[in-house]
Amino acid sequence: MTPTLLIVEDDRDFRESLETFLKKQVGFETLAVPNGREAIAIMRQREVDIVLSDIVMPGVDGMGLLEWVVNNRPDTMVIILTAYGDIDGAVEAIKKGAYDYLTKPPDLPRLENTIKRAYEKRQLLFENRLLRRSLDENIFKSIVGVSEAIKEVVEKIKRYAPLDTNVLITGETGTGKDFIARTLHSLSPRADRPFIKVSCAALPESLLESELFGFEKGSFTGANHSKKGRFEMAHGGTILLNEVESLSLPIQAKLLRVIEEKEFERIGGTKTLKADVRIIAASNRELMGLIEEGAFREDLYYRLKVLTIELPPLRERKEDIPLLLHHYLSLYSKTLGKEIKGFTKEAIRSLTEYPWPGNVRELQNLVELLAIEARSQLIDRNDLPPHILVGGLPGGEKLVFEPGTPLAEMEKKAILYTLRLTHGNKKRAAELLGIGLKTLYRKLSKMDLSE
């Protein structure tokens, strides 16, 4: 399709000479009108690639036309023509979204080159938009589910991703908080900048502060060189603070300053560094309860939860379980080079009734294991591990949760239940629960096992 150039100039002779020259030299379909009002009328009816416009015109002038284009046809490139004495107006036009400006009468080879470069930029923007649209579609295909709860999560991602506001993601272990955080970043204007993840619970307090903010050489014993912190590494991008509830109160105070003042210092340093970072915090605990206990700052909580996404546990969206099972089975079948068609109805029924204490992560790990061990094209109920099946424990004991059972009690039962099934093998239990081995040890250390 031939590109279209629209010339907007009230001087008839100059307009016609520009039209004749550019139609021949640039090879675009060229239209010419005397004012902004007629230009807008044309653009309401058809696509225009480049607008070449004078600033001073009767009726809708060049600045009014530019404002309309920016608001209604943002992919159209606008080049401003201005008299030598109105350079300030041209500079203001650039600030408001014009591609470039040239003084009248323009140097014709330069004008020709400027129009070609403007069209190349328009094409690049168009291609990037198509690529982003394709990326967006692929990303959302990875969020599997038809439940109302998961649809709400997807809608929030679409609304929140373009913003620069902090987000708090809550949900039980294994519900996919890391994935949602990365998705928010991938769909944001910061997508081409760093995405830095910090596991707050995995590092001792003595190391966490230096990990977040960095340190200068000689600031403490063993600091033989200076080191950038995660906030410095994330500059211009996004930082995910996973298990943010694990931060100590002193570090919470420093984090609050980063949010409020957008700056910090390395440990042992005097230079103030800027922090152009979007913060996404994730927690599997009820932060308001920690605030009441004095373990979490209320002011920090409200700074982090400007926007919130709550991820539902898998047991509350059972209609998504069959879809997730087939999704991951298809993925691992291809990876392993196996032809596994799916699950039998009996297997699906058992897997849907199971409470999934480790949520989606546990389901994913189990499907990978089933795919590895599969000996036929269909996975049957008999292929499932004992803890999935009703009466799987000796004596027919079942893992049952009554309505209103506290979350901590449910988690404790699920962990102890799984440990019995694995005969105390903590590594295997952690895999089945969909959590890390260190996390399992930490949870066990906090439990009262005297009962």
Backbone torsions as a table, in degrees:
resi	resn	phi	psi	omega
1	MET	NA	132.1	-178.6
2	THR	-71.0	129.8	178.0
3	PRO	-62.8	154.1	-177.8
4	THR	-115.3	131.1	177.3
5	LEU	-115.7	129.2	178.5
6	LEU	-113.1	117.8	178.6
7	ILE	-96.5	129.0	-179.6
8	VAL	-123.0	104.9	-173.4
9	GLU	-153.2	127.3	-176.2
10	ASP	-81.4	-17.3	176.5
11	ASP	-80.7	109.7	-171.8
12	ARG	-60.5	-47.5	-177.7
13	ASP	-61.8	-45.1	-179.7
14	PHE	-64.5	-41.1	179.7
15	ARG	-60.1	-46.0	-177.3
16	GLU	-69.1	-35.9	178.6
17	SER	-68.2	-39.5	176.3
18	LEU	-62.8	-43.9	-178.3
19	GLU	-61.3	-44.6	-179.3
20	THR	-63.7	-45.6	-177.8
21	PHE	-65.6	-49.0	-173.5
22	LEU	-71.4	-33.6	178.0
23	LYS	-61.3	-37.9	-178.7
24	LYS	-79.0	-44.1	-171.9
25	GLN	-81.5	-41.0	-173.4
26	VAL	-90.7	-30.5	178.3
27	GLY	83.0	11.6	178.0
28	PHE	-84.3	157.4	165.3
29	GLU	-70.0	123.6	-171.3
30	THR	-117.0	128.8	176.4
31	LEU	-118.5	151.9	-179.2
32	ALA	-141.8	133.2	179.7
33	VAL	-138.1	159.9	-174.5
34	PRO	-87.4	-10.0	-176.4
35	ASN	-157.5	169.4	-177.0
36	GLY	-66.1	-32.4	-179.0
37	ARG	-61.8	-44.7	179.3
38	GLU	-70.2	-33.8	177.2
39	ALA	-62.0	-44.6	179.1
40	ILE	-62.6	-40.1	179.1
41	ALA	-59.5	-41.2	178.4
42	ILE	-65.3	-44.8	-176.4
43	MET	-70.4	-19.6	174.1
44	ARG	-71.8	-23.3	-174.3
45	GLN	-100.3	-23.7	-174.6
46	ARG	-152.9	166.8	179.6
47	GLU	-79.8	135.1	175.6
48	VAL	-126.8	132.2	-177.2
49	ASP	-85.9	-47.6	-175.9
50	ILE	-129.3	136.1	172.0
51	VAL	-113.6	125.4	175.1
52	LEU	-110.7	109.6	-168.9
53	SER	-130.8	139.4	168.8
54	ASP	-70.8	159.4	176.4
55	ILE	-87.9	-51.0	-174.1
56	VAL	-90.0	110.2	178.3
57	MET	-147.9	153.9	177.2
58	PRO	-70.4	154.0	179.7
59	GLY	73.6	-126.1	176.8
60	VAL	-78.3	110.5	-177.8
61	ASP	-84.2	-173.4	-176.6
62	GLY	-62.4	-38.4	-179.9
63	MET	-69.7	-38.5	177.1
64	GLY	-65.2	-39.6	177.3
65	LEU	-64.6	-44.0	179.4
66	LEU	-59.0	-45.0	179.8
67	GLU	-59.2	-42.0	179.2
68	TRP	-64.6	-43.6	-179.2
69	VAL	-62.6	-46.1	-179.0
70	VAL	-59.8	-38.3	-177.1
71	ASN	-82.9	-27.7	-172.2
72	ASN	-116.9	-26.7	179.3
73	ARG	-135.5	64.2	-170.8
74	PRO	-62.9	-18.4	178.8
75	ASP	-84.3	-11.2	179.6
76	THR	-78.0	130.2	-179.6
77	MET	-86.5	131.8	-179.9
78	VAL	-112.7	124.7	174.9
79	ILE	-111.4	128.7	-175.4
80	ILE	-98.7	135.1	170.8
81	LEU	-106.6	132.8	-175.5
82	THR	-143.3	150.5	173.6
83	ALA	-67.9	154.1	-175.3
84	TYR	-56.2	-34.0	-176.0
85	GLY	-79.3	-0.6	-177.4
86	ASP	-120.0	39.7	179.8
87	ILE	-61.8	-36.7	180.0
88	ASP	-58.8	-39.9	178.7
89	GLY	-64.9	-37.5	179.0
90	ALA	-67.4	-40.9	178.3
91	VAL	-63.0	-40.0	177.6
92	GLU	-62.9	-35.6	178.1
93	ALA	-64.3	-38.9	177.2
94	ILE	-61.6	-43.3	179.7
95	LYS	-61.8	-30.7	-177.0
96	LYS	-90.5	1.3	172.7
97	GLY	123.7	1.2	176.9
98	ALA	-67.9	149.4	179.5
99	TYR	-72.2	-45.0	-177.5
100	ASP	-164.0	172.8	174.6
101	TYR	-138.7	152.8	177.4
102	LEU	-135.1	145.0	177.7
103	THR	-83.9	152.5	-179.9
104	LYS	-94.8	141.0	-8.0
105	PRO	-75.1	140.2	-174.8
106	PRO	-75.6	150.6	169.7
107	ASP	-68.3	116.8	-168.9
108	LEU	-63.6	-44.2	176.3
109	PRO	-60.4	-37.8	178.7
110	ARG	-67.6	-40.4	177.7
111	LEU	-60.5	-45.4	179.0
112	GLU	-59.3	-45.5	-179.6
113	ASN	-65.6	-39.3	180.0
114	THR	-63.5	-41.7	178.9
115	ILE	-64.1	-42.0	179.9
116	LYS	-65.0	-40.7	178.9
117	ARG	-67.0	-37.8	178.1
118	ALA	-63.1	-39.8	179.5
119	TYR	-67.9	-38.1	177.4
120	GLU	-61.7	-40.2	178.1
121	LYS	-65.5	-41.5	178.5
122	ARG	-60.0	-42.8	180.0
123	GLN	-64.9	-39.1	179.0
124	LEU	-64.8	-42.5	177.7
125	LEU	-62.1	-40.3	179.5
126	PHE	-64.0	-45.3	180.0
127	GLU	-65.0	-40.1	178.7
128	ASN	-64.6	-37.2	178.8
129	ARG	-65.5	-41.3	177.0
130	LEU	-63.6	-41.4	179.3
131	LEU	-64.4	-42.5	180.0
132	ARG	-65.4	-39.7	178.7
133	ARG	-62.0	-42.4	178.3
134	SER	-64.4	-41.5	178.5
135	LEU	-62.8	-44.6	179.5
136	ASP	-58.2	-45.2	-179.0
137	GLU	-62.4	-42.1	-179.8
138	ASN	-66.8	-38.6	179.5
139	ILE	-63.0	-46.5	-176.8
140	PHE	-70.9	-23.9	174.0
141	LYS	-65.2	-24.7	-180.0
142	SER	-77.1	-14.5	176.7
143	ILE	-92.8	95.2	-171.1
144	VAL	-88.4	130.5	175.8
145	GLY	153.8	154.7	177.6
146	VAL	-122.9	-1.3	-177.9
147	SER	-67.1	154.6	178.0
148	GLU	-61.9	-34.7	-178.7
149	ALA	-63.5	-43.9	-177.8
150	ILE	-75.4	-30.9	175.2
151	LYS	-62.7	-38.7	178.3
152	GLU	-64.5	-39.0	177.4
153	VAL	-61.5	-45.7	179.6
154	VAL	-61.0	-43.0	179.6
155	GLU	-63.0	-39.1	178.8
156	LYS	-67.1	-39.5	177.9
157	ILE	-59.7	-44.9	-179.9
158	LYS	-61.4	-38.2	-179.0
159	ARG	-76.6	-38.4	-171.9
160	TYR	-86.1	-29.7	-173.8
161	ALA	-55.6	-43.7	-177.9
162	PRO	-70.8	-11.9	-175.3
163	LEU	-85.4	168.6	178.5
164	ASP	-110.1	13.4	-174.2
165	THR	-83.5	147.8	177.5
166	ASN	-63.6	148.1	-178.7
167	VAL	-129.5	137.7	172.5
168	LEU	-109.8	122.0	178.3
169	ILE	-107.0	124.1	179.7
170	THR	-118.5	157.1	179.5
171	GLY	155.6	158.3	-179.6
172	GLU	-64.1	164.6	175.2
173	THR	-57.3	132.2	176.2
174	GLY	89.4	4.2	-178.2
175	THR	-84.0	-9.0	175.3
176	GLY	104.3	29.3	-177.1
177	LYS	-63.6	-41.3	178.3
178	ASP	-59.6	-45.3	-178.4
179	PHE	-62.6	-43.3	179.9
180	ILE	-64.3	-40.2	178.5
181	ALA	-62.3	-45.3	179.5
182	ARG	-64.9	-35.9	178.2
183	THR	-64.7	-43.9	176.5
184	LEU	-56.5	-43.7	179.4
185	HIS	-66.3	-44.4	-176.4
186	SER	-63.0	-27.8	-178.5
187	LEU	-98.6	5.9	-175.4
188	SER	-97.6	166.8	174.6
189	PRO	-63.6	-13.3	179.4
190	ARG	-92.4	11.0	-171.1
191	ALA	-58.0	-30.5	-178.8
192	ASP	-89.7	6.9	177.6
193	ARG	-107.8	174.1	-172.7
194	PRO	-65.4	146.6	167.9
195	PHE	-116.1	111.2	-174.3
196	ILE	-113.1	127.4	-178.4
197	LYS	-108.3	134.4	176.7
198	VAL	-123.8	121.6	175.3
199	SER	-91.5	95.0	-172.0
200	CYS	-61.8	-32.7	-177.5
201	ALA	-80.0	-14.8	-174.3
202	ALA	-85.2	-12.5	-176.3
203	LEU	-117.2	139.3	175.2
204	PRO	-67.2	154.8	-175.8
205	GLU	-55.1	-37.5	-177.6
206	SER	-62.3	-29.2	179.6
207	LEU	-95.7	-26.8	-173.7
208	LEU	-64.2	-41.5	-178.9
209	GLU	-61.0	-45.9	179.5
210	SER	-69.2	-30.1	178.6
211	GLU	-67.8	-39.1	-178.9
212	LEU	-75.7	-44.5	-169.5
213	PHE	-111.2	-8.0	-179.9
214	GLY	79.8	177.5	179.1
215	PHE	-152.4	160.1	177.3
216	GLU	-97.6	154.2	178.5
217	LYS	-57.4	131.6	177.8
218	GLY	82.5	4.7	-177.0
219	SER	-73.6	-19.6	174.9
220	PHE	-159.8	167.4	-178.7
221	THR	-59.3	126.5	-179.4
222	GLY	95.6	-7.8	178.4
223	ALA	-83.1	78.7	-175.0
224	ASN	-83.6	-6.1	178.8
225	HIS	-155.7	160.5	176.3
226	SER	-78.0	151.7	-179.1
227	LYS	-142.4	135.7	175.0
228	LYS	-72.4	145.0	174.1
229	GLY	-91.8	174.5	-176.6
230	ARG	-65.2	-34.8	178.6
231	PHE	-65.3	-39.2	178.4
232	GLU	-66.9	-39.9	179.1
233	MET	-66.7	-29.4	-177.1
234	ALA	-87.8	4.0	-174.4
235	HIS	-52.7	127.1	-178.3
236	GLY	87.1	-11.2	-176.4
237	GLY	-118.4	-138.9	-174.7
238	THR	-129.3	141.3	174.1
239	ILE	-120.3	132.2	176.6
240	LEU	-103.6	119.4	175.6
241	LEU	-100.8	94.7	-177.5
242	ASN	-82.8	142.9	-175.5
243	GLU	52.7	51.6	-175.3
244	VAL	-62.4	-21.6	179.4
245	GLU	-64.7	-13.9	-178.5
246	SER	-81.7	-10.0	-178.9
247	LEU	-66.6	138.1	176.5
248	SER	-73.1	161.7	-179.2
249	LEU	-60.0	-41.3	177.0
250	PRO	-61.0	-40.5	179.2
251	ILE	-70.8	-34.7	175.5
252	GLN	-58.9	-39.5	179.3
253	ALA	-63.4	-41.4	178.8
254	LYS	-67.1	-38.2	178.7
255	LEU	-64.8	-38.9	178.4
256	LEU	-60.6	-39.3	179.0
257	ARG	-65.3	-40.8	178.6
258	VAL	-59.2	-42.0	-178.7
259	ILE	-68.1	-43.8	-173.8
260	GLU	-79.0	-38.2	-173.3
261	GLU	-109.0	-8.4	179.4
262	LYS	58.8	36.2	179.3
263	GLU	-156.2	163.0	-179.5
264	PHE	-164.0	172.2	173.6
265	GLU	-123.6	149.8	170.9
266	ARG	-68.2	156.7	174.7
267	ILE	-61.0	127.9	-179.4
268	GLY	80.0	3.3	-177.7
269	GLY	-105.1	160.5	178.9
270	THR	-115.5	-14.8	-179.4
271	LYS	-79.8	128.1	178.3
272	THR	-84.0	127.7	-177.7
273	LEU	-107.5	143.7	178.7
274	LYS	-82.3	147.8	-179.7
275	ALA	-126.2	84.3	174.6
276	ASP	-87.3	82.8	-171.7
277	VAL	-137.7	136.3	169.5
278	ARG	-90.1	129.1	-177.4
279	ILE	-101.1	126.8	169.7
280	ILE	-115.8	119.7	178.8
281	ALA	-105.4	145.8	179.1
282	ALA	-131.8	141.7	-179.1
283	SER	-149.3	141.6	174.2
284	ASN	-105.5	14.5	178.5
285	ARG	-121.8	160.7	178.4
286	GLU	-81.3	104.6	-173.3
287	LEU	-67.4	-30.8	178.5
288	MET	-61.5	-35.9	176.1
289	GLY	-63.8	-38.9	178.2
290	LEU	-68.7	-33.0	177.0
291	ILE	-64.2	-43.3	178.8
292	GLU	-63.4	-30.8	178.6
293	GLU	-82.5	-7.4	-178.5
294	GLY	81.9	14.5	-176.4
295	ALA	-97.8	-8.6	-180.0
296	PHE	-142.5	137.1	-176.2
297	ARG	-73.5	130.8	-179.9
298	GLU	-67.4	-38.9	-179.8
299	ASP	-64.8	-37.1	177.3
300	LEU	-67.5	-40.4	179.5
301	TYR	-55.6	-46.7	-177.8
302	TYR	-73.1	-24.8	175.2
303	ARG	-72.5	-33.3	-178.4
304	LEU	-81.1	-33.4	-172.4
305	LYS	-98.6	36.3	176.1
306	VAL	-57.8	-43.7	172.1
307	LEU	-120.5	141.2	-178.5
308	THR	-130.1	143.1	172.6
309	ILE	-128.1	117.6	179.3
310	GLU	-102.4	120.1	-178.8
311	LEU	-91.4	124.3	-177.3
312	PRO	-74.9	146.3	173.9
313	PRO	-67.1	155.5	-175.6
314	LEU	-63.6	-32.4	-178.5
315	ARG	-65.7	-16.7	179.7
316	GLU	-96.4	2.0	175.3
317	ARG	-137.7	59.6	-174.9
318	LYS	-59.5	-29.1	-179.2
319	GLU	-64.8	-17.5	178.9
320	ASP	-86.7	-15.6	-174.1
321	ILE	-61.0	-48.6	178.2
322	PRO	-58.7	-39.1	179.2
323	LEU	-64.3	-43.6	178.8
324	LEU	-64.8	-40.2	178.8
325	LEU	-60.2	-47.2	-179.5
326	HIS	-69.5	-34.9	178.6
327	HIS	-61.6	-51.3	-177.9
328	TYR	-72.4	-32.3	177.4
329	LEU	-64.7	-41.9	176.9
330	SER	-61.6	-42.0	-179.9
331	LEU	-62.2	-50.2	-176.1
332	TYR	-75.2	-28.0	176.0
333	SER	-62.0	-44.2	178.4
334	LYS	-65.4	-43.3	-179.6
335	THR	-61.2	-40.6	-177.4
336	LEU	-86.9	-7.7	-179.0
337	GLY	70.7	31.9	-179.3
338	LYS	-110.0	153.7	175.1
339	GLU	-103.8	86.5	178.7
340	ILE	-109.8	117.0	-172.7
341	LYS	-78.2	-30.7	-179.2
342	GLY	159.5	-153.1	-177.8
343	PHE	-115.3	150.4	172.2
344	THR	-74.4	162.9	179.4
345	LYS	-59.8	-37.5	-179.2
346	GLU	-65.2	-40.2	179.3
347	ALA	-66.0	-43.8	178.7
348	ILE	-60.0	-41.5	-179.0
349	ARG	-62.3	-46.7	-179.8
350	SER	-63.9	-41.5	-178.5
351	LEU	-70.1	-30.7	178.4
352	THR	-74.1	-33.8	-179.6
353	GLU	-76.9	-21.6	-179.4
354	TYR	-66.8	139.6	-174.0
355	PRO	-78.1	-9.6	176.2
356	TRP	49.1	67.2	178.4
357	PRO	-62.1	-26.2	178.0
358	GLY	-92.9	4.7	174.7
359	ASN	58.7	-147.1	-172.6
360	VAL	-61.9	-35.4	-179.6
361	ARG	-63.7	-40.9	177.3
362	GLU	-64.0	-43.2	178.8
363	LEU	-60.6	-44.5	-179.5
364	GLN	-61.8	-45.4	179.7
365	ASN	-63.1	-39.6	-179.9
366	LEU	-66.4	-43.3	-179.9
367	VAL	-63.2	-38.3	176.2
368	GLU	-60.7	-44.3	178.5
369	LEU	-62.8	-44.4	179.4
370	LEU	-63.4	-38.0	178.9
371	ALA	-66.7	-39.0	179.0
372	ILE	-64.5	-42.0	-173.9
373	GLU	-89.7	-4.4	-176.1
374	ALA	-61.1	134.7	179.1
375	ARG	-114.7	-1.0	179.8
376	SER	-142.9	178.1	-176.4
377	GLN	-80.4	-13.2	177.4
378	LEU	-124.1	135.4	176.3
379	ILE	-91.1	122.1	-175.0
380	ASP	-101.8	169.6	177.9
381	ARG	-57.1	-36.2	-178.9
382	ASN	-69.0	-15.5	178.0
383	ASP	-83.5	-10.4	-175.5
384	LEU	-79.1	148.7	177.3
385	PRO	-65.8	156.1	-173.6
386	PRO	-56.7	-35.3	-174.8
387	HIS	-70.8	-15.8	177.1
388	ILE	-78.0	-31.7	-172.0
389	LEU	-82.7	147.5	175.5
390	VAL	-64.2	130.5	-179.3
391	GLY	73.1	25.7	-176.5
392	GLY	-71.8	-22.2	179.8
393	LEU	-88.2	158.2	176.2
394	PRO	-53.6	136.2	179.8
395	GLY	81.4	6.0	177.8
396	GLY	74.9	19.3	-179.4
397	GLU	-63.5	141.2	-178.8
398	LYS	-120.7	154.1	174.5
399	LEU	-92.3	105.5	-173.4
400	VAL	-122.2	134.5	176.8
401	PHE	-117.6	119.8	176.9
402	GLU	-80.5	151.3	175.4
403	PRO	-56.1	133.3	179.5
404	GLY	90.9	-1.0	177.8
405	THR	-62.8	128.1	179.6
406	PRO	-57.6	144.6	-177.6
407	LEU	-59.2	-40.7	-178.9
408	ALA	-61.9	-38.1	179.3
409	GLU	-68.9	-39.9	177.7
410	MET	-61.8	-43.6	-179.7
411	GLU	-63.5	-43.0	179.7
412	LYS	-62.1	-45.4	179.6
413	LYS	-61.2	-43.2	-178.5
414	ALA	-63.4	-41.2	-179.5
415	ILE	-67.0	-48.0	-178.8
416	LEU	-65.4	-37.7	178.1
417	TYR	-59.8	-47.5	-177.6
418	THR	-68.4	-36.5	177.8
419	LEU	-64.1	-36.0	177.8
420	ARG	-66.8	-39.2	179.9
421	LEU	-66.5	-33.6	-179.1
422	THR	-93.8	10.6	179.4
423	HIS	54.7	40.4	176.2
424	GLY	84.3	3.5	179.8
425	ASN	-76.3	100.3	-173.8
426	LYS	-67.9	-35.8	178.7
427	LYS	-62.4	-45.6	179.6
428	ARG	-67.8	-37.5	179.1
429	ALA	-63.7	-42.3	178.9
430	ALA	-61.8	-39.6	178.5
431	GLU	-63.3	-44.5	-179.3
432	LEU	-66.8	-34.4	179.7
433	LEU	-79.5	-14.3	179.7
434	GLY	76.9	28.9	178.5
435	ILE	-127.9	165.0	178.1
436	GLY	-75.3	155.7	-179.5
437	LEU	-62.1	-39.8	178.5
438	LYS	-63.2	-38.1	178.7
439	THR	-65.2	-39.9	178.7
440	LEU	-62.4	-46.1	178.7
441	TYR	-60.7	-40.2	-179.2
442	ARG	-65.5	-41.9	179.4
443	LYS	-65.6	-40.7	179.2
444	LEU	-64.0	-37.5	-178.9
445	SER	-65.6	-23.4	-178.5
446	LYS	-92.6	-8.7	-175.6
447	MET	-85.9	148.6	171.5
448	ASP	-89.7	104.4	-174.9
449	LEU	-99.0	13.9	-177.7
450	SER	-79.7	-14.8	-177.0
451	GLU	-69.9	NA	NA
